[in-house]
Amino acid sequence: MAGDDRLSALPDQLLRRVLHFAPAKEAASTRALSRRWRSPFLRSSGAVNLETRLEDFDRTLSSTWGEQRKTLEASFFSRRDAFVSAAKAALDADGHVTRLTLRVEFEFGIKRWLLHSDNDKRDGSRSQDHHVIATLLSHPAARRVEDLRLAVEGWVIRTDTYYDPESEIARKAVGDYTLSLGSLPWETLRVLNLTSCDILPPAAIVGFTRLSSMRLRHCAVRLGVLQSLVDAAPALATVHLESVAVIVIPRPPPTEVVLRCPAATVLVLDKCNWRGNDKDETPVVVAVEIRAPKLRSFLYRGLLRRLSMSPRPPDLARADLHFFRPCDKKGNKCSHLMTLWKFLQDLSRAKELKLRVNNLEDMAVLSEAGRVELLPVFSNLDRLELQGVHRPKGKSAAVAIANLLRCSPVLRHLRINLTTAHHAVTRESEDIIGYLETKFLCDRDKSIDLINRTDPTPVSLEDDGDVNGAKVSDIPGLSRRSFECLQSSLRRVGLQFRSEDSNCFGIKLIKFFAENAMVLEEMHIDGGNGKLWEHMNNPVGIWAASSSERRKRGASNFVVLPLER
């Protein structure tokens, strides 16, 4: 019924959990809802969430002069000091703070805001500057925090359009403020989440004995400082580095570095940049050795560089890899091929593998000698997802798929996402929205045209493998080859591609799996429009029925379904 106070009817523990995630101002205002919300138990949720947004102060200030400029500066600093006072009051009000969140959104001028003057000195004498974040972290209530999240985010981070999506982070786009590890509540901290800071070493040795999860985003940190933090946290199970500039000292930088994460079960290296110093022109580090023997989940997205796991993690459950262009521009195609497959060898015990490369042809091992040397055996691999560009006239993409099928004797779930061209990822940010809108309309019109030109009668298939009168040919490098997973384990196949014609690579793959996957139960298809899978039911059924191999082995039937994106 209207007017019912259902929220107040919730148990105290649940209400306290709700307030745990509310910003400090909103959490305090709930006391006006009812007398029950004024309970000290509810007021002390254990969480203080501080949020503010700054206008483009520097740009406004640059266009003003004289008294108007002084007035603007006074107003800006007054609002900043008011925020600091309110933050201190929020920390004072909560009896036991276990979670502290500070989120600052800004356009420009963040460094001016983060430094605030001693308010006690207004007599014209020189005042002492304090760092806003250091002031809050030094508060007695903040020294007992278990979950700390500091996010100072400029517009370039929030929009994420300041660099090529297939490049690693630039040094100039990280580290908007400095933070010493010694200022953190290291004795009690369990979860640490930092955004856009330049991490400095502590003045004295500290031990993060309870730290179990760390996420650094858009930060800058020296490799030695990062390693000392990991070494000081013996229980650190989750290490998440996203768009982090890792600075390697000394100079000249080594071409190979080591990252030790002895307790990590989850490791994410997402668009991290490994450089010799804080100058953009310094060559990147081309090889990283990871020592994480307890690893169960690993994600890497970035340049194709020499990566290795030492030792190979025996309990690895999931690996998610997205390789951009090669890091070593001086290397040749053969060396890049070895770089990719040598790292896959270190992940051979994974149960689930997601692999995205720029060109499928570039990962194809063509010679039998090369296959013997490079191809691992994924003895536990249950799920495989492959994504990449294939050249319509190229022949090596099929070899790359064959390589992976050969490596995966117990594979049960396979998904292949194909595209025939790179997207325009280097366009200026202001053109991206218009470009995507145009591309969407173009793709929609093509799909509608394909549907309109499709014969509404069931697709016919002759005994020689014709679809609508067009020959569906075999695939050199893949057809008429036998793989263990096709004979005994592969149950589900998903294929995503653009159906340009009835003999395109995607259609050929459909025919291949229909004829050769003996225990297949489901085939999911997305050919660029929502109708293709319906039209493929008859051809797929005839391909399967006409396969002498399937008839010989008495293979069961399977269903054709749309692929969920």
N, C-alpha and C positions, 0 to 999 in steps of 0.2 A: 504493500500500500504506500501511496505517496506520503512523505513525511516521516516514515519509519527510519529510526537511527540504527540501521543494520550494522554499521561499522563498529559502533560502541558495544554491540552484542557479542563481538568476537572475544575470545579468551585473551587475557593479558599478554601471554607469551607471543601470540600471533600479532597483536597490535604493536608490541615492542619490535617485532621483526619488520613490520611495515615502516615504522619510524626510523629503523636502522638505515634505510636507503633514501630518506627524505632530506633535501637540503636544510641547513640549520634554520634558516628563516621560516620555512614552511613547517618544520617540525615544532618550532616554538609556538607558532600561531595555532596549533591544534589545541592548545589549552583553552582556547575560547569556545571550543565545540561543546564541551560539557564538563561538569565537575570531575567526572571519572578520568578525563584526559589530563587533569592536573596532578594525578598521582605521581609521587616521586619515582615510583617503579617504572612508569611509562615515560616520564621525562628523561630518564637515564636509559637510552636505548643502546648505549655503548658506541654510537657512531656520530661523528661530526662531519657534515658534508658542506664545504664552503665553495661557493661559485660566484664568479663575477665576470663581467664582460667590459672591455675597454674600447672606447671609441678611438678613431684615428687621430690621436692627440698631436703627434709630430707634424702631420700634414696641415692640421688646422693652425698650429702654432707658427709654422713657417710663413703663413700669409698675414700674420698680425704683428703689430709693433706697439711700443710705448706702454701706456697704462692698460690697454686692452690685453696685451700679451701677459702682463703681470697678473691681471685678473684671471685669465685662463689658467695660468700656471698655479695660482693659489687654489682655484676651484679643483683642478686635477689632483693636486697633492692632498687637498682636504678630503676628497672622496676616497683616496687611497688610505689615508690615515684612519678614516672612519671604518673602512673595511677591516683594517688590522685590529682596531679596537673591538669591533663586533666579533671578529674571529676569536680574540682572546676571551671575550665574554662567553662565547659559546663553549670554549674549552673549560672555562671556570664553572659553567653551569652544570656540565655533565660530570657526575661523580667519578666515573671510571670509563675513559675513552679507550676502546679497543680498535676502532677503525676511524682513520682520518683521511678525508678526501679533499684535495684542493684543486679546483679546475678554474683556469683563467683563460678566457678567449680574448684575443687581441688582433688588431690590424698591424699597427706599428708602434714603436715606442715602449716595448715591454721592459727594457732594461731601466728606463727612467722610472717606471712604476715600481719595479722590484726593490729599488733603493729608497728607503724612507728616512727622514731626518729625525733626530731626537727632539721630541715636542717640548721638552723642558727648557730648551734654549731658544728663546724668541727675542733676545735682547740685542741681536745683531752680531753676537760672537759666533765663531765657527762651530757648527753643530756636527755631531758624529753621525755618520751614515750607517744604517743597519740593513741587512738583507731581509726582505719581508718573509721569505720562506724560512730562513735560518731563525728568525724571531719566533715564528709559529712552532717550529720543531723544538726550540729550546724551552717551550712552555712545559711546566711540570706534568700536566696531563698528557702531553704528546710524547713524553719519554716512556710511557707504558703502552704505546700503540702496538698492536699486533698486525694490523693491515693498513699499509700506507700507500696512497695513490696520489701522485702529483702530476698534473697535466697542465702545461702551459702551451697552448696551441694557437699558432698564428693561422691566418686564413689559408696559407699555402698548404698546411698540414690538413686542415679540415676539408679542403676541396680536393686535395691529392692530385692536382693537375700541373704541378710545377716541374715535372721531369718526365722524360720518356718512360711509359709504363714498362718497357723492357730494358731499362737501365737500372743500375744500383744507385743508392742514395748519394747525392753530392755533399761534400763536407760543408759547404756553405748553407745547406738547408737544415742543419741540425745544431743543437746546443745553444738555445736562446738564453739560458741562464746557467750559472755554475752551482754545483752542489757537492759538498764534501761528504764522503762516506762516513766520516766521523760524526757528522751532525744527525745521522739517522738513529732511531731508537734500537740499536743493534742487539741489546740484551733480550728484548721481547718480540722483535719483528718476525712474523711468519710469512707475510705476503708483501712484496715490494713491486710497485708499478710506477715507472717514471717515464714521462714524455717530454722530449725536447730539452734535455739538460746536458751540460758538459760535466761529466763525472770526474771528480778530483779524488786523489787518495787521501785517507785519513792522516791526521798528524801523528797518531800513535796506532799501534796494532789493536784491532778490534776483532771480536769473534761473533759472527751471526749464527749462533748455535741452534737457533730455532727456525731459521729461514728455510722455507720449503718451496716457495714459488717466486720467480723473479721475471718481470717483463720490462724490457727497455725498448722504447719506441722513439725514433727520431732523436737519438742521443749520440753523443760523441764520447769515446772512452779509449784510453790507451790499453793495449792488449795486456800489459802487465797489471794495470789496475783492475781490469775485468777478471783476470786470472786470480788475483789476490782476493777478490770478492768471492769468487766461486770456491777457492780453497778455504776461506774463512767460514763457509756454510756447509758443514758436513752432511746436512739433511736436505740439500737443495735438489729437489726432484724435477722441477719444471724450470727450464731456461728458455725464455722466449726473447729473441733479438729481432726486432723489426725495424728496418731502415736505420741501422746503427752504423756509424762510421768508426771502425776499429783502427786505431792509430798504432802502427808498429814501430817501436824504437828498438835499437839504435839506427843511425844512418850510416851508410846506405842500408835500406831495409833488406832483410832476408827474403828470398823468393819463396820460402816455405816456413810456415808457422804451425804451432801446436796449440790446440784448445783442449784442456782437460776438464771433464765434467764427470767425476767418478760416481756421483750419486744420482745423476740425471736419468730419469725414465722418459722424459719428454724434452726434445730439443728442437727449436725452431730457429732457422737462419733465413730470414726473409728480406731479400734485397739489401743485405749488409755489404758495406764497402770496406775492403781491407787495404789500407794505404800505408805508405812509409812515413808520412807526417801529415800535418793539417793543410798542406798545399795541394790543390786540385791537380797540378801537373805532375805530381809524383807518381811513378808507375805503381799499379796495383799489385798486391801480393797474388801470386798465381797458384799457390798450393796451400791447402789447409788440412792438417791431420787432426782428426777428432778422436779423443780417447774417452769413450762413454760406454763402458762394458755392460751397464744395466739398462741401456736404452731400449724402449719399447715402441716409441713413436718418434719419427724424424721427418721434418719438413725442410726442404731447401728450395729457395727460389732466388735465382740470380744468374750471373755469368757462368758459362761452362768453364770451370777451373778444375785443377787436380785436387779432388777430395778423396780422403781415405778414412777408414774406420780401423783403429788399432787398439784393442783386438776387435774382431767382428762381433757385434752384439748377438748373443745366442738367443735372446728372447724377443727379438724385434718383431712387432706385430704389424706395423704400418709404416710405409715410406711414401712420401709425397714429394716428387721432384719436378721442378719446372726450370729448365735450362734455357737461358737466353743465348746470345751470340757467344762465341769462345772468348775467354779472357785473354788468352795468349794469341795476339794478332799475328805473331811471327810463325806460329805453328802451321802445319799443313793439315789437310783433311784426314790423313792417316793418323796423325798424332791426336787430333780431336776425337776420332773414333775410339782410339785406345783409352783416352781420358774418360769418356762416357762409360764404356763397358768395364773398365777396371774398377770404377766406383760401384757399378751394379754388382760386381762380384762380392764386394764387401757387404752388400745388402741381400745376399742370396738366401738368408733365412727368414725374410719377411713373409708374412701371411697375406698382406694386402699391399699392392704397389700401384701408385698413380704416377704416370710418366708423361710429361709434356715436353716436346722438343720443337724447335722451329721448323725443321725439315725432316720428315721421316727418312728420306733418302740418305741423309747424312749419318744415320745410325745403322745403316745396313752393312752387315759383314758379308762380303761377297764370296770370299774364297773359303774352301773347306779347311785349309790350314789356319786361317784367321778365326774361323768358328771354333776350332779345337782349342786355340789359345785363349780366346776372349770370352766366349759364351759361358756363363755360369749355369748351374742347375738350381732353380728355385724349387727346392724340394718341399717347401711348405706353402707355396703361393696358391691361395684360394681365389683371390680377386685381382684382376688386372684391368686398369683403365689406361688407354693410350690415346694421346691427342697430338696432332701435328699437321703440318702442311704437306701435301703431296703434289707433285707436278703432274698435271694431266697427261703429259706425254712421257713421263718418267716411268721406269720399270723397277726401281730399287725399293719403293715403298712396300711392295709385296714381300721383298726379301727381308725387310726389317720386321714385318709382321711374322714371317716364317721363323726368323731368329727367336722372337719372343715365345712363339708357340713351342719351339724346340726346347726352350729353357724351362718350360712350365709343365711338367708331367702330370701334376694333380690339379691343374686349373679347373675351377668350376664356373666362375663368372668372368666374362670378358666384355669390355666395352671399348669401342673404337670410335673416336670423334675425328672426322676428317674435314679439312678445309683446303681449298685449292689456291688460296692467295692470302698474303699477309694483310691484316687490317692496317689502315693508315694511322699508326700509333704516334707518329711524330708531329701531328698537326698542332698548331697553336691552340692553347686551351680555349680561347674564345670561339674557335671554329668547331669544337668537338660536338657540341649539342646539335648544331645545324647539320653537321656531317652525319651523325647517327640518325637524325630524323629523315634525311634524304635517303640514306642507305636502307632504313626500315621500309620506307615507301617503295623503293625500288625492288627490294626483296619480296614485299607483299605482292606487287604487281606481277613479278615473275611467277610467283607461286600460283596466283589466280589464273594467269595465262596457261600454265602447265595443266591446271585442273580443267580449265575450259577446253583444252585441246585433247584431253584424255577421252578415249572412247568409253561411253557410259556402260557398254556391255562388258561382261567379265573378260579380264585379260586372257587372251589365248596363248598357249605355248605349244609349239610343235615338238615332236620327239627329238629334234636336233638342238633344242634349246633356244627357240625364238620367242621373244616377247613382243607382241604387237607387230610381228613381222620383222623385227630387228634381231640380229644375231647377238647373243650374249656370250662372249668368248671366254676362254679360260684365262687364268692369270699366270704369266711366266714367273717362275720363281716360287709359286705357291701351289697352284693346281697340281693335282696328281701326286701330292706329297702327303705322307702319313706322319702324324704326330701322336704321341702317346695320349695327350689330353683329349684329342678328338675321338680317340677310340674308347676311352673309359671314364672320363670325368667331366667334360665340359657340358654343363646343363643350361646355361643361359648366355645368350649373345645379344649385345646391344650395338647397333650401328647408326651413327649420325653422319650425314653427308649432304651435299647439294646434288640433287638429281638433275643434271644438265641434259642427259639423254639416256636412252634405254640400255646403253652399253658402257655407262660410266663405271668408274672404279668401285663405287659403292654397290651398284647392282651386281657387279662381278663377285664382290665379297659375299653378298647374300647367297648367290648361287653356290659359291665354294662351301660355305658352312652348311647349307641345306643338303649338299651332296656328301659331305665328309664328316660331320659331327654326329657320331653314331648314337649318343645318349642324350642329345639335345632335347630339352623340354619347352623352352621359350626362346623366340627370336623377337627382339624389339627393334623397330625401324623408325627412323626419322630422316626422311629424304628431302627436307626443305619445305614440305607442305603437309598438312594434316591428313591427306587422302592416300598417300603412297602406300602405306602399310595395308590398306584395304584392297588396293589393286594388286598387291603382291601375294595375296593368299593363294590364288590359283597357281601362278608360276612356281612359287616355292613348293607347294604340294607336289607338283609334277616333277620338279627337279629332284625332290626327295624320293619320290616313287620310282623315278627312272634311274636312280643311282644303283649301279650293280653292287657297289660295296655295301650300301645300306641293305639291299635285298639279301645279300649273302649273309650278313650278320643278324638279320631279323630286327633291325633297329625300329624303335617305336616312333610314333608320330609326335609332332610338336606343334605349338600354336604360334601364330604371328600376331604381335601386339604393337601398339604405338609406344615409342620410346619417351619416357618422361625426362624432361630436360632438368 
